[in-house]
Amino acid sequence: MMDKTREAATKRLARIAGQVRGVGGMISEDRYCIDVVRQIQAIKAALSGLEALILDDHLDTCVHQALSGEDVAVRREKIEELVAVLGGRRK
């Protein structure tokens, strides 16, 4: 993982952790259910953004390196990993 991606991912995770703690507080305070659900949706969106950030980094580093290399088995492995992750298949 590139340093800039690691830094961005770490910051996003800290923000997401804060959001999760906030939802815990909302539940403890018996806040309005729809408000809680909206915060959960925001957390899910933040996690999706984090996932995209990490996948982009993976494409730019690991996958690019494998596809420009000579080892066909490594190329196939990286493509199968992506298909499994993006398509929901288990490897």
Backbone bond lengths (Angstrom), bond angles and torsions (degrees), N, CA, C in turn:
res aa  C-N    CA-C-N  psi(-1)  N-CA   C-N-CA  omega(-1)  CA-C   N-CA-C  phi
1 M - - - 1.443 - - 1.532 107.56 -
2 M 1.312 115.61 136.73 1.458 119.91 178.69 1.530 110.15 -69.99
3 D 1.327 115.78 150.23 1.467 120.91 -178.04 1.528 111.90 -56.79
4 K 1.334 116.84 -44.11 1.470 119.07 -177.92 1.528 111.18 -64.70
5 T 1.318 117.09 -34.39 1.467 120.63 177.21 1.520 110.33 -68.90
6 R 1.326 116.29 -42.84 1.472 120.85 179.29 1.533 110.15 -60.10
7 E 1.326 116.65 -43.59 1.467 120.47 179.51 1.528 111.14 -64.45
8 A 1.329 116.52 -45.67 1.465 120.54 -179.83 1.529 110.58 -64.49
9 A 1.331 116.53 -41.03 1.468 120.46 -179.78 1.525 110.62 -65.54
10 T 1.320 116.98 -40.03 1.459 121.07 179.40 1.525 110.59 -62.91
11 K 1.327 117.25 -43.28 1.466 121.31 178.33 1.528 110.80 -63.78
12 R 1.334 116.13 -43.80 1.465 119.42 179.11 1.518 111.33 -62.73
13 L 1.322 116.51 -41.79 1.468 119.88 178.96 1.518 111.67 -62.42
14 A 1.320 117.24 -39.21 1.465 120.26 178.07 1.527 110.12 -63.53
15 R 1.317 116.71 -41.24 1.470 120.52 178.54 1.523 110.37 -65.48
16 I 1.322 116.86 -43.09 1.469 121.19 179.59 1.531 110.12 -63.50
17 A 1.325 116.70 -41.80 1.469 120.17 178.20 1.529 110.03 -60.17
18 G 1.318 116.68 -40.10 1.463 120.28 176.90 1.517 111.96 -63.98
19 Q 1.331 115.56 -39.93 1.464 119.26 177.46 1.521 111.12 -63.25
20 V 1.316 116.68 -42.06 1.472 120.81 -180.00 1.526 110.06 -64.20
21 R 1.326 116.83 -43.59 1.476 119.18 176.45 1.525 110.45 -61.02
22 G 1.328 116.00 -38.29 1.461 120.26 178.48 1.515 112.03 -62.27
23 V 1.308 117.15 -40.64 1.469 120.71 177.44 1.524 109.76 -65.23
24 G 1.319 116.73 -40.05 1.461 119.37 176.20 1.525 111.26 -58.14
25 G 1.330 116.14 -42.00 1.453 120.45 177.09 1.516 112.11 -64.94
26 M 1.333 116.09 -40.70 1.466 119.94 178.60 1.519 111.02 -60.67
27 I 1.328 115.98 -41.48 1.463 120.13 -179.87 1.528 109.87 -67.14
28 S 1.336 116.47 -42.89 1.470 119.98 177.99 1.520 111.72 -60.66
29 E 1.332 116.18 -35.21 1.458 121.57 -179.46 1.527 112.95 -84.11
30 D 1.342 115.40 1.40 1.471 121.28 -179.62 1.531 111.67 56.93
31 R 1.343 114.91 46.90 1.453 120.16 179.83 1.522 110.39 -72.34
32 Y 1.300 115.57 164.25 1.466 123.48 -178.09 1.535 109.50 -57.36
33 C 1.325 115.62 130.08 1.466 122.33 -172.65 1.532 113.09 -54.90
34 I 1.319 116.79 -42.91 1.463 119.81 -177.84 1.522 110.79 -64.75
35 D 1.325 117.58 -35.52 1.463 120.46 175.94 1.531 110.96 -63.20
36 V 1.327 115.42 -40.88 1.467 120.25 177.64 1.527 109.78 -64.23
37 V 1.320 116.75 -45.61 1.469 120.73 -179.83 1.531 110.44 -60.69
38 R 1.316 117.00 -40.81 1.473 119.77 178.83 1.527 111.19 -61.95
39 Q 1.311 116.26 -39.17 1.463 119.39 177.53 1.529 111.39 -67.50
40 I 1.318 116.77 -37.29 1.467 120.49 176.32 1.527 109.94 -64.06
41 Q 1.327 117.34 -40.65 1.460 120.76 176.60 1.526 110.82 -61.79
42 A 1.317 116.88 -39.18 1.467 120.63 177.69 1.531 110.71 -63.55
43 I 1.323 116.71 -38.83 1.469 121.03 177.56 1.523 110.08 -64.70
44 K 1.323 116.66 -43.76 1.464 120.22 179.03 1.532 110.60 -61.49
45 A 1.323 117.07 -40.75 1.467 120.67 178.35 1.533 110.39 -64.85
46 A 1.329 116.25 -40.47 1.463 120.06 178.22 1.527 111.00 -64.48
47 L 1.317 117.35 -39.60 1.468 121.09 177.11 1.531 111.07 -65.43
48 S 1.316 116.86 -38.30 1.469 120.33 177.17 1.525 110.67 -63.81
49 G 1.329 116.27 -39.55 1.459 119.98 176.69 1.519 111.81 -64.22
50 L 1.312 116.74 -40.84 1.460 121.52 176.89 1.526 110.59 -63.12
51 E 1.310 116.21 -43.83 1.461 121.10 177.89 1.523 110.56 -58.72
52 A 1.321 117.42 -45.42 1.466 121.80 179.87 1.525 110.92 -63.03
53 L 1.313 117.00 -41.23 1.457 121.36 178.34 1.525 110.71 -59.15
54 I 1.316 116.31 -47.05 1.467 120.92 -177.67 1.526 110.77 -70.11
55 L 1.326 117.61 -39.79 1.472 119.66 177.22 1.525 111.50 -64.08
56 D 1.325 117.39 -40.65 1.466 120.31 177.09 1.517 110.99 -60.17
57 D 1.325 115.81 -43.58 1.463 120.09 177.77 1.530 110.56 -62.10
58 H 1.306 116.29 -42.54 1.472 120.80 179.47 1.527 110.44 -61.22
59 L 1.324 116.55 -43.04 1.467 120.22 177.79 1.520 111.39 -62.83
60 D 1.325 116.59 -42.56 1.459 121.42 -177.69 1.522 113.38 -71.91
61 T 1.320 117.61 -21.37 1.464 120.29 -177.01 1.525 111.01 -112.07
62 C 1.298 116.76 -80.21 1.472 122.22 -172.48 1.524 112.78 -60.50
63 V 1.323 116.30 -48.84 1.468 119.20 -176.04 1.528 110.27 -69.70
64 H 1.316 117.00 -43.29 1.472 120.30 179.06 1.521 110.35 -59.24
65 Q 1.333 116.09 -44.87 1.462 120.75 179.48 1.534 110.84 -61.74
66 A 1.322 116.74 -43.63 1.466 120.35 -179.07 1.526 111.41 -66.02
67 L 1.323 116.99 -42.56 1.462 120.13 -177.15 1.521 112.82 -71.59
68 S 1.319 117.45 -25.73 1.459 119.24 178.61 1.524 111.75 -92.51
69 G 1.320 116.85 -2.70 1.457 121.29 178.25 1.525 111.99 -87.16
70 E 1.293 114.69 176.37 1.469 121.67 -176.47 1.533 113.93 -90.70
71 D 1.328 117.32 -18.81 1.463 121.45 -172.81 1.534 110.78 -81.09
72 V 1.323 115.83 107.51 1.460 122.01 -177.93 1.528 111.14 -64.74
73 A 1.315 118.06 -35.54 1.468 121.69 -179.93 1.534 110.33 -64.16
74 V 1.306 116.99 -39.99 1.468 120.76 179.14 1.520 109.51 -67.60
75 R 1.329 117.17 -40.68 1.475 120.58 176.92 1.518 110.40 -58.34
76 R 1.323 115.47 -49.46 1.462 120.87 -179.31 1.530 110.82 -60.19
77 E 1.311 116.66 -41.86 1.459 120.77 -179.87 1.533 111.08 -60.60
78 K 1.318 117.05 -44.97 1.473 119.92 -179.26 1.523 111.10 -65.54
79 I 1.309 117.68 -40.11 1.466 120.82 178.41 1.529 110.19 -65.23
80 E 1.327 117.09 -43.20 1.467 120.69 178.83 1.528 111.27 -63.43
81 E 1.337 117.07 -37.56 1.465 120.19 176.32 1.528 110.76 -60.97
82 L 1.329 115.92 -46.22 1.464 120.06 -179.15 1.519 111.70 -64.02
83 V 1.308 116.42 -42.92 1.469 119.86 178.89 1.524 109.84 -61.85
84 A 1.329 116.75 -42.55 1.463 120.66 -179.86 1.525 111.27 -64.01
85 V 1.321 117.44 -42.81 1.461 121.21 -178.27 1.521 111.12 -72.54
86 L 1.312 117.25 -46.95 1.466 120.90 -176.02 1.518 112.89 -78.60
87 G 1.324 115.46 -29.83 1.454 119.12 -178.77 1.511 113.54 -95.44
88 G 1.315 117.01 -5.13 1.446 120.48 177.10 1.527 114.36 83.77
89 R 1.329 117.41 2.29 1.468 120.03 178.10 1.502 110.16 -75.44
90 R 1.297 116.11 147.65 1.467 121.13 174.32 1.509 108.11 -87.16
91 K 1.302 115.43 140.60 1.454 119.96 177.72 1.505 110.47 -89.77
